[in-house]
């Protein structure tokens, strides 16, 4: 059972202006559409064919639709890739609207600038900014312009619920309810304060009158639109905080869900592709004598940086591609090997010494504190490149004709994908229609546009729609990888074992905004530096981004400092979090769940790790059996404070998913390089966690601050690896400073 300690929000109510935060309009047949937008009145007639296909429907800046049958449709501006966001966001909207959950439908918004994640800039640049209602249109408009300019219709960074959900879906639902009540008050000639909404009905208890939302839809559209409609306090939630069944699961369980790879068009052909093995190389020559005679082969294309075979079927295209011998241009990356790369990391870190690199954060006199410390601790950690290994291989279907293009795929940033296709073809974005689908795994990989661009280029060279599918080998060898890295630490302890100095320098990772700072640990003198080491490989966001590396680095070194201080890892962290009660509560909960002080059998170990990320505080305890030749992770205890869990079951599922993904990486994950080329190609040499290897996972949710929600999709991953390696140390005395664990000898 989750612990709850929350207080009631006190939003202010405003009125409509020409730049109001909420836009609304009437649909034919008496249905109401409410959309979150800063400038109502923008024409979106071109969206109607996609979103208003029902008889008599019309959209005006719509995120919320109430039709004549009293069905509420929540139009969700994020993608569903297994994280349950459709359900959670619809819960937030329907709760504020007081809609009947059994009559709520969900529709993904199209790739259009009307549906940019207008709040993403605000979430990351000014998350705590509160302004009076009269200024909300101006502030909201500024962030909308930023999001629009950057095409930020994106699902990532565990942003959907904490950003769009809090400041858009709830607001849209609350605004629609106020408008419906105002319309009913006029119709019945009663004060609005005497009316209430419940289960998609407007009720007047004094007269026992009641009517469905649909009866007031047209009149509601004429009402003033509040800039800041009143939002519910947690005590009044009816749907938020409840474990609601996921909207996407029924179709997925019976095979009816449509993913990008399921696109099917009349006359469609298939393309198999093979890119140059070293990034930056181009095709110099290719022998296609055998391929061009094979059944079903229609075209063989030298696209410069890749080869494509177009055929009647995918297997025909893939088989023909396998017969093509090609030579490639030379690049600077041809001589790069894995060991040489890590040697380069070591060299630049050595050269940086105590003064080099870019300082990311600094407090106090680190060198003096370290020099005078009673106990000094030093360590170096390494992590390899990692692929995303989504279960649905990269794919895209494109159809180019008459100066226009249709694209079908599953993408985390549909508007960016649409623009990428337009730029590739040299046409206007309005001439590209993007059809998004469920994503068979994203993890950051499907925020890149490479598959979109390749498919569009192939389609341009043909006269029919073409579905391009990457083989698993291509998917593994041409990924945008999580970067490898080396991280060095120096820590100082006083005579009482208290941490007095913390110094870290690491090779540059993916996101410079995710510095491995330690603000949640109370260490008076600390300094963090980074140093760039360019490579030819492509990098991209990987689940939890740089927190996945820094969580392992930091929590491993904290454990080493605890051991040097002669203290228990849990007790040592408690000292460092003494001034952070909310963080301490999460740490304590994880230790309590695991029975931290209870003895374990010989050869078994228990390890703890603590990493706040994406607005959610997470502590994990791992129990590991080391009696065999390799680690066997038996159980993971997770305590998490996301502020407020909108759908507790969905939140817990994301913690479990993160454990599976993170444990795969910790045990096996490694992309290695030889002569500039990725050596892994499929699951035989880039293995994925099997069902029998999955530990039991127990999750406890602490609702610590409902005003500032955190994410769910990523925060469960960063503590996993260090919790496991710290448990291995507890069981064996062997400190693991390099992943994956499969490289270590535990015999």
Residue pairs with C-beta under 8 A, 6 or more apart in sequence:
2 645
2 648
2 700
2 701
2 702
2 703
3 589
3 700
3 701
3 702
3 703
4 234
4 703
5 703
5 704
6 234
6 644
6 703
6 704
6 705
6 706
7 706
8 233
8 234
8 235
9 231
9 233
9 706
9 707
11 228
11 229
11 230
11 231
12 132
12 133
12 228
13 133
13 226
13 228
13 229
13 230
14 132
14 133
14 134
14 136
14 226
14 227
14 228
15 224
15 225
15 226
15 227
16 22
16 224
16 225
16 226
16 227
17 137
17 227
18 39
18 40
19 38
19 39
19 137
19 138
19 141
20 38
20 40
20 137
20 225
20 227
21 36
21 37
21 38
21 136
21 137
21 140
21 171
21 227
21 228
22 34
22 35
22 36
22 37
22 40
22 171
22 172
22 175
22 225
22 226
22 227
22 229
23 34
23 35
23 36
23 37
23 39
23 40
23 41
23 60
23 61
23 225
24 32
24 33
24 34
24 35
24 40
24 60
24 61
24 175
24 176
24 179
24 220
24 221
24 223
24 225
25 33
25 35
25 40
25 58
25 59
25 60
25 61
25 62
25 221
26 32
26 33
26 58
26 60
26 217
26 218
26 221
26 222
27 33
27 52
27 56
27 57
27 58
27 59
27 60
27 65
27 67
27 217
28 56
28 57
28 58
29 55
29 56
29 57
29 67
29 68
30 68
30 214
30 215
30 217
30 218
31 56
31 57
31 65
31 66
31 67
31 68
31 214
31 217
31 218
32 64
32 65
32 66
32 176
32 179
32 180
32 213
32 216
32 217
32 218
32 220
32 221
33 58
33 59
33 60
33 61
33 62
33 64
33 65
33 66
33 221
34 62
34 63
34 64
34 172
34 175
34 176
34 179
35 59
35 60
35 61
35 62
35 63
35 64
35 75
35 114
35 172
36 61
36 63
36 118
36 168
36 169
36 171
36 172
37 61
37 114
37 144
38 118
38 137
38 140
38 141
38 144
39 141
39 144
40 60
40 61
40 225
41 60
41 61
42 61
42 114
44 59
44 60
44 61
44 62
44 112
44 114
46 430
47 59
47 62
47 110
47 112
47 114
48 57
48 58
48 59
50 110
51 57
51 59
51 62
51 75
51 107
51 109
51 110
52 58
52 59
52 65
54 67
56 68
57 65
57 67
59 65
61 114
62 75
63 74
63 75
63 77
63 93
63 109
63 115
63 168
63 169
63 172
64 72
64 73
64 74
64 75
64 93
64 97
64 172
64 173
64 176
65 72
65 73
65 75
66 72
66 73
66 176
66 213
66 214
66 217
67 73
67 214
68 214
68 217
69 214
70 100
70 103
70 200
70 212
70 213
70 214
71 103
71 104
71 105
72 93
72 94
72 97
72 99
72 100
72 103
72 104
72 105
72 200
72 213
73 104
73 105
73 106
73 107
74 89
74 90
74 93
74 94
74 104
74 105
74 106
74 107
74 169
75 107
75 108
75 109
75 115
76 85
76 86
76 89
76 90
76 106
76 107
76 108
76 109
77 109
77 115
77 116
77 117
77 153
77 164
77 168
78 85
78 86
78 89
78 108
78 117
78 155
78 160
78 164
79 85
79 108
79 155
79 410
79 411
79 412
79 414
79 436
79 438
79 439
79 442
80 86
80 108
80 248
80 438
80 439
81 155
81 410
81 412
81 438
81 439
81 440
81 441
81 442
81 446
82 439
82 441
82 442
82 657
83 160
83 650
83 654
83 657
83 712
83 713
84 246
84 248
84 647
84 650
84 653
84 654
85 155
85 160
85 161
86 106
86 108
86 246
86 247
86 248
87 106
87 244
87 245
87 246
87 247
87 248
87 647
87 650
88 160
88 161
88 165
88 646
88 647
88 650
89 160
89 161
89 164
89 165
89 169
90 104
90 106
90 169
90 247
91 101
91 239
91 240
91 242
91 244
91 646
91 647
92 161
92 165
92 166
92 169
92 170
92 173
92 239
92 240
92 646
93 99
93 169
93 170
93 172
93 173
94 101
94 104
94 173
94 239
95 170
95 173
95 232
95 237
95 238
95 239
95 240
96 169
96 170
96 171
96 172
96 173
96 174
96 177
96 231
96 232
97 173
97 174
97 176
97 177
97 197
97 200
98 177
98 196
98 197
98 198
98 199
98 200
98 238
99 173
99 199
99 200
99 213
100 199
100 200
100 201
101 239
101 244
103 200
106 247
108 436
109 115
109 153
110 414
110 434
110 436
111 153
111 414
111 415
111 417
111 418
111 434
111 436
112 153
112 415
113 148
113 151
113 153
113 415
115 153
115 415
116 144
116 147
116 148
116 151
116 152
116 153
116 415
117 147
117 152
117 153
117 154
117 159
117 163
117 164
118 140
118 143
118 144
118 147
118 148
118 152
118 168
119 143
119 147
119 163
119 164
119 166
119 167
119 168
120 147
120 152
120 154
120 157
120 159
120 163
121 143
121 146
121 147
121 152
122 129
122 139
122 143
122 163
122 167
123 159
123 162
123 163
124 157
124 513
127 708
128 708
129 139
131 139
133 226
133 227
133 228
134 227
136 227
136 228
137 227
146 152
151 413
151 415
151 416
151 419
152 413
152 415
153 413
153 414
153 415
153 416
154 412
154 413
154 415
154 416
154 447
155 412
155 413
155 442
156 412
156 413
156 442
156 444
156 447
156 541
157 545
157 614
157 711
157 714
158 614
158 615
158 616
158 710
158 711
158 712
158 713
158 714
158 715
159 711
161 646
161 709
161 711
161 712
162 614
162 615
162 643
162 708
162 709
162 710
162 711
165 646
165 709
166 709
170 231
171 228
171 229
171 231
174 229
174 230
174 231
174 232
175 225
175 226
175 229
176 220
177 197
177 229
178 223
178 226
178 229
178 230
179 220
179 221
179 223
179 225
180 197
180 202
180 213
180 216
180 217
180 220
181 192
181 195
181 196
181 197
181 202
182 192
182 220
182 223
182 224
183 216
183 219
183 220
183 222
183 223
184 192
184 195
184 202
184 204
184 211
184 215
184 216
185 191
185 192
185 194
185 195
186 219
187 216
187 219
188 195
188 204
188 207
188 209
190 204
190 206
190 207
194 204
194 205
194 206
195 202
195 203
195 204
196 202
196 203
196 205
197 203
197 213
200 212
200 213
201 210
201 211
201 212
201 213
202 210
202 211
202 212
202 213
202 215
202 216
203 209
203 210
204 210
232 240
234 240
234 241
234 644
234 706
240 644
240 646
241 644
241 645
241 646
241 648
241 703
242 647
242 648
243 647
243 648
243 649
243 650
244 647
244 649
244 650
246 650
248 257
248 438
250 256
251 257
252 438
257 438
258 437
258 438
259 392
259 410
259 437
259 438
259 439
259 440
260 392
260 395
260 396
260 397
260 408
260 409
260 410
260 411
260 436
260 437
260 438
260 439
260 440
261 392
261 393
261 395
261 440
261 467
261 469
262 437
263 397
263 408
263 409
263 435
263 437
263 467
265 397
265 399
265 465
267 464
267 465
268 397
268 464
268 465
268 466
268 467
269 298
269 310
269 311
269 312
269 462
269 464
269 465
269 466
269 467
270 310
270 311
270 312
270 313
270 314
270 316
270 317
270 466
270 467
270 468
270 469
271 308
271 309
271 310
271 311
271 317
271 455
271 458
271 466
271 467
271 468
271 469
272 308
272 309
272 311
272 314
272 317
272 318
272 320
272 321
272 468
272 469
272 471
273 306
273 307
273 308
273 309
273 321
273 454
273 458
273 468
273 470
273 474
274 306
274 307
274 321
274 324
274 326
274 474
275 305
275 306
275 474
275 477
275 478
276 282
276 283
276 305
276 306
276 328
276 329
277 328
277 477
277 676
277 677
277 678
278 328
278 331
278 333
278 334
278 536
278 675
278 676
278 677
279 331
279 333
279 536
279 537
279 538
279 676
280 331
280 332
280 333
280 536
281 305
281 328
281 329
281 330
281 331
281 334
282 304
282 305
282 328
282 329
283 302
283 303
283 304
283 305
283 306
283 307
283 326
283 327
283 328
284 326
284 327
284 328
284 329
285 326
285 327
286 302
286 307
286 324
286 325
286 326
286 327
287 324
287 325
287 326
288 300
288 324
290 320
290 323
290 324
291 297
291 300
291 309
291 320
291 321
291 323
291 324
292 300
292 320
294 316
294 319
294 320
294 323
295 316
296 311
296 312
296 313
296 316
296 317
297 309
297 310
297 311
297 316
297 317
297 320
298 310
298 311
298 312
298 462
299 308
299 309
299 310
299 461
299 462
300 307
300 308
300 309
300 310
300 320
300 324
301 307
301 308
301 309
301 310
301 458
301 461
303 454
303 457
303 458
306 454
307 321
307 324
307 326
308 454
308 458
308 468
309 317
309 318
309 320
309 321
309 324
310 317
310 458
310 462
310 466
311 317
311 320
314 467
314 469
318 471
331 536
331 676
332 536
333 535
333 536
333 537
333 676
334 675
334 676
335 675
335 676
336 535
336 536
336 673
336 675
336 676
337 673
337 674
337 675
338 384
338 672
338 673
338 674
341 484
341 535
341 673
342 382
342 484
342 486
344 533
345 484
345 485
345 486
345 507
345 533
346 486
348 507
348 531
348 533
349 486
349 488
349 505
349 507
349 531
352 505
352 529
352 531
354 367
356 505
356 529
356 531
357 505
357 529
357 530
357 531
358 529
358 530
358 531
359 527
359 528
359 529
360 512
360 515
360 516
360 517
360 528
360 529
360 530
361 515
361 517
361 526
361 527
361 528
362 526
362 527
362 528
363 524
363 525
363 526
363 527
364 524
364 525
364 526
365 525
366 501
366 502
366 503
366 525
366 526
366 527
367 503
368 525
369 492
369 500
369 501
369 524
369 525
370 376
370 490
370 491
370 492
370 501
370 503
370 525
372 492
373 492
373 493
373 494
373 500
373 501
374 492
374 493
374 494
374 495
375 492
375 493
375 497
375 564
375 565
376 490
376 491
376 492
376 493
377 489
377 490
377 491
377 492
377 493
377 557
377 560
377 561
377 564
378 488
378 489
378 490
378 491
379 488
379 489
379 556
379 557
379 560
379 735
379 737
380 486
380 487
380 488
380 489
380 737
381 486
381 487
381 488
381 489
381 552
381 553
381 556
381 557
381 737
381 738
382 484
382 485
382 486
382 487
382 737
382 738
382 739
383 484
383 485
383 549
383 552
383 738
383 739
384 484
384 669
384 670
384 671
384 672
384 739
384 740
385 481
385 482
385 483
385 484
385 537
385 670
385 671
385 672
385 673
386 481
386 482
386 542
386 665
386 669
386 670
386 671
387 475
387 476
387 479
387 481
387 669
387 671
387 680
387 686
388 441
388 443
388 444
388 445
388 479
388 480
388 540
388 542
388 543
389 441
389 475
389 476
389 664
389 683
389 686
389 688
390 439
390 440
390 441
390 442
390 443
390 445
390 446
390 475
391 440
391 441
392 410
392 439
392 440
392 441
393 469
393 470
393 471
393 472
393 474
393 475
394 445
394 446
394 450
394 451
394 469
394 470
394 474
394 475
395 409
395 451
395 455
395 467
395 468
395 469
395 470
396 407
396 408
396 409
396 451
396 452
396 454
396 455
396 456
396 467
396 468
397 407
397 408
397 409
397 455
397 465
397 466
397 467
397 468
398 405
398 406
398 407
398 408
398 421
398 452
398 455
398 456
398 458
398 459
398 465
398 466
398 468
399 405
399 406
399 407
399 459
399 464
399 465
399 466
400 425
400 456
400 459
400 460
400 462
401 463
403 427
403 431
404 427
404 431
404 432
404 433
405 421
405 422
405 425
405 427
405 431
405 432
405 433
405 456
405 459
406 432
406 433
406 434
406 435
406 465
407 417
407 418
407 421
407 432
407 433
407 434
407 435
407 452
407 455
407 456
408 435
408 437
409 417
409 434
409 435
409 436
409 437
409 451
409 452
409 455
410 436
410 437
410 438
410 439
410 440
410 442
410 446
411 417
411 434
411 436
411 439
411 446
411 447
411 452
412 439
412 442
412 444
412 446
412 447
413 447
414 434
414 436
415 434
416 447
416 449
417 434
417 436
417 449
417 452
418 429
418 432
418 434
419 429
419 432
420 449
420 452
420 453
420 456
421 432
421 434
421 452
421 453
421 456
422 428
422 429
422 431
422 432
424 452
424 453
424 456
424 457
424 460
425 432
425 456
425 460
439 446
443 542
443 543
443 661
444 540
444 541
444 542
444 543
444 545
445 479
445 480
445 540
445 542
447 540
447 541
448 480
448 540
450 478
450 480
451 468
451 470
454 468
455 466
455 467
455 468
458 466
458 468
459 465
459 466
470 478
472 681
472 682
472 683
473 681
473 682
476 671
476 678
476 680
476 681
476 682
476 686
477 677
477 678
477 680
477 681
478 678
479 538
479 540
479 671
479 678
480 538
480 539
480 540
481 537
481 538
481 539
481 540
481 542
481 671
482 510
482 539
482 540
482 542
482 548
482 549
483 507
483 508
483 509
483 510
483 539
483 549
485 506
485 507
485 508
485 509
485 549
486 506
486 507
487 504
487 505
487 506
487 507
487 516
487 549
487 550
487 553
488 504
488 505
488 506
489 502
489 503
489 504
489 553
489 557
490 501
490 502
490 503
490 504
491 499
491 501
491 502
491 503
491 557
491 560
491 561
491 564
492 499
492 500
492 501
492 502
492 525
493 499
493 500
493 561
493 564
493 565
494 500
497 565
497 566
497 567
497 572
498 565
498 575
499 521
499 523
499 561
499 565
499 575
499 576
500 523
500 524
500 525
501 523
501 525
501 526
502 518
502 521
502 523
502 525
502 526
502 527
503 526
503 527
504 516
504 527
504 528
504 529
504 553
504 554
504 557
505 528
505 529
505 530
505 531
506 516
506 529
506 530
506 531
506 549
506 550
506 553
507 530
507 531
507 532
507 533
508 530
508 531
508 532
508 533
509 530
509 546
509 549
509 550
510 539
510 540
510 541
510 542
510 545
510 546
511 541
511 545
511 546
512 530
514 545
514 546
514 547
514 550
515 528
515 530
516 528
516 546
516 550
516 553
516 554
517 526
517 528
518 526
518 528
518 554
520 577
520 580
520 583
520 610
520 612
521 558
521 573
521 576
521 577
522 576
522 577
522 578
522 579
522 580
523 576
536 676
537 673
542 548
543 658
543 661
543 662
543 713
543 714
543 717
544 551
544 613
544 614
544 658
544 714
544 715
544 717
544 718
545 714
547 611
547 613
547 614
547 714
547 715
547 717
547 718
548 662
548 665
548 717
548 718
548 721
550 611
550 718
551 609
551 611
551 613
551 717
551 718
551 719
551 720
551 721
551 722
552 718
552 721
552 722
552 725
552 739
554 611
554 722
555 609
555 610
555 611
555 719
555 722
555 723
555 726
556 722
556 725
556 726
556 735
556 736
556 737
558 569
558 572
558 573
558 576
559 569
559 607
559 609
559 722
559 726
559 729
560 735
561 572
562 568
562 569
562 571
562 572
562 573
563 569
563 729
565 572
567 575
569 607
569 608
569 726
570 587
570 591
570 596
570 608
573 587
573 608
573 610
574 584
574 587
574 588
577 583
577 584
577 587
577 610
578 584
582 617
582 641
582 704
582 705
583 610
583 612
583 617
585 641
585 702
585 704
586 610
586 617
586 618
586 619
586 639
586 640
586 641
586 702
587 608
587 610
587 619
587 639
589 619
589 639
589 700
589 702
590 608
590 610
590 619
590 620
590 621
590 637
590 638
590 639
590 700
591 608
591 619
591 621
593 621
593 637
593 639
593 698
593 700
594 606
594 608
594 621
594 623
594 635
594 637
596 606
596 608
596 621
600 606
600 623
600 731
602 627
603 625
603 626
603 627
603 731
604 623
604 624
604 625
604 626
604 627
604 634
604 731
605 623
605 624
605 626
605 726
605 727
605 728
605 729
605 730
605 731
605 732
606 621
606 622
606 623
606 624
606 727
606 730
607 621
607 622
607 624
607 722
607 723
607 724
607 725
607 726
607 727
607 728
607 729
607 730
608 619
608 620
608 621
608 622
608 723
608 726
609 619
609 620
609 622
609 718
609 719
609 720
609 721
609 722
609 723
609 726
610 618
610 619
610 620
610 719
611 618
611 715
611 718
611 719
612 618
612 715
613 711
613 714
613 715
613 718
614 710
614 711
614 714
614 715
615 642
615 643
615 708
615 709
615 710
615 711
615 715
616 640
616 641
616 642
616 643
616 710
616 711
616 712
616 715
617 640
617 641
617 704
617 710
617 715
618 638
618 639
618 640
618 641
618 655
618 715
618 716
618 718
618 719
619 638
619 639
619 640
619 719
620 636
620 637
620 638
620 639
620 716
620 719
620 720
620 723
621 636
621 637
621 723
622 633
622 635
622 636
622 637
622 695
622 720
622 723
622 724
622 726
622 727
623 633
623 634
623 635
623 636
623 695
623 727
624 631
624 632
624 633
624 634
624 724
624 727
624 728
624 731
625 631
625 632
625 633
625 634
625 731
626 632
626 728
626 731
626 732
626 746
629 746
629 747
630 741
630 742
630 746
631 667
631 724
631 728
631 741
631 746
632 693
633 663
633 693
633 695
633 724
633 727
634 695
634 696
635 695
635 696
635 697
635 698
636 659
636 695
636 696
636 697
636 698
636 720
636 723
637 698
637 700
638 655
638 659
638 697
638 698
638 699
638 700
638 716
639 699
639 700
639 702
640 651
640 655
640 699
640 700
640 701
640 702
640 715
640 716
641 701
641 702
641 703
641 704
641 705
641 710
642 651
642 701
642 703
642 709
642 710
642 711
642 712
642 715
643 703
643 704
643 705
643 706
643 707
643 708
643 709
643 710
644 703
644 705
644 706
644 709
645 651
645 701
645 703
645 712
646 709
648 701
650 712
651 699
651 701
651 712
652 699
652 701
654 712
654 713
654 716
655 697
655 699
655 712
655 716
656 697
656 699
656 716
657 713
657 716
658 713
658 714
658 715
658 716
658 717
658 720
659 694
659 695
659 697
659 716
659 717
659 720
660 689
660 694
661 717
662 716
662 717
662 718
662 720
662 721
663 689
663 693
663 694
663 695
663 720
663 724
664 687
664 688
664 689
665 721
665 739
665 740
666 720
666 721
666 724
666 725
666 739
666 740
666 741
667 689
667 693
667 740
667 741
667 742
668 686
668 687
668 688
668 689
668 740
668 741
668 742
669 686
669 739
669 740
670 680
670 686
670 739
670 740
670 742
670 743
671 678
671 679
671 680
671 686
672 678
672 679
672 680
673 679
679 685
680 686
721 739
724 741
725 735
725 736
725 739
725 741
728 734
728 736
728 741
728 746
729 735
729 736
732 746
734 744
734 746
736 744
738 744
